[in-house]
Amino acid sequence: MKSYRDLEIYKISYDLAVKIHNASLKLPQYELYEEGSQMRRSSKGVPGCIAEGYGRRRYKAEFVRYLIFAHASCDETIFHLNMVKDTHQDMASLFEPFIKPYENLSPKIHKFIEYVDKHWNKDFRI
């Protein structure tokens, strides 16, 4: 792997974050800076933490730490998607299709954390 961009979890999370960003801008004006902002930040936090963790990959504990942050942001995004779906039923069809992909992404991030924790070479050098 030459870059964090080669990681499947990064590719999936980046694509979803772009789509969530665009969809969230369709929320009512009063939600743009409330739930919409939270949703945008948590969804962008997933690929952001993966990228930052990869930059710290020389230090296994730091890499794992940022992957855990990415996993937490993934779960937070699921919460925000469900909240918008349940509080804005008229927009549920716009946000509901993102829930399953995030629910599928969450265990993939978890498995990658386990992989790094068990198999990452302690002597890895950039």
RAPELIN-V331006 format. One record per backbone hydrogen bond with DSSP energy under -1.0 kcal/mol. NH is the residue of the N-H (numbers start at 1). CO is the residue of the C=O. E is the energy in kcal/mol with one decimal. If there is no record, write none. Layout:
# RAPELIN-V331006
NH/CO/E
NH/CO/E
This chain:
# RAPELIN-V331006
6/3/-1.8
7/4/-1.6
11/7/-2.3
12/8/-2.6
13/9/-2.0
14/10/-2.8
15/11/-2.0
16/12/-2.4
17/13/-2.3
18/14/-2.2
19/15/-1.9
20/16/-2.9
21/17/-2.5
22/18/-2.1
23/19/-2.4
24/20/-3.0
25/21/-1.1
26/23/-1.9
27/24/-1.5
31/28/-2.1
36/31/-2.8
38/34/-2.1
39/35/-2.6
40/36/-2.4
41/37/-2.7
42/38/-2.6
43/39/-2.4
44/40/-2.2
45/41/-1.5
48/44/-1.8
49/45/-2.5
50/46/-1.8
51/47/-2.5
52/48/-2.5
53/49/-2.8
54/50/-2.3
55/51/-1.8
56/53/-1.0
57/54/-1.8
59/56/-2.5
63/59/-2.4
64/60/-2.8
65/61/-2.2
66/62/-2.3
67/63/-1.9
68/64/-2.3
69/65/-1.8
70/66/-2.1
71/67/-2.3
72/68/-2.4
73/69/-2.5
74/70/-2.1
75/71/-2.1
76/72/-2.4
77/73/-2.3
78/74/-1.8
79/75/-1.8
80/76/-2.4
81/77/-2.7
82/78/-2.4
83/79/-2.5
84/80/-2.5
85/81/-2.4
86/82/-2.3
87/83/-2.0
88/84/-2.0
91/88/-2.8
92/89/-1.1
94/91/-1.6
95/91/-1.2
96/92/-3.2
98/95/-1.7
99/96/-1.4
102/98/-1.7
103/99/-2.5
104/100/-2.2
105/101/-1.8
106/102/-2.2
109/105/-2.4
110/106/-2.2
111/107/-2.6
112/108/-2.0
113/109/-2.5
114/110/-2.3
115/111/-2.4
116/112/-2.8
117/113/-2.8
118/114/-2.3
119/115/-3.3
120/116/-1.7
124/121/-1.8
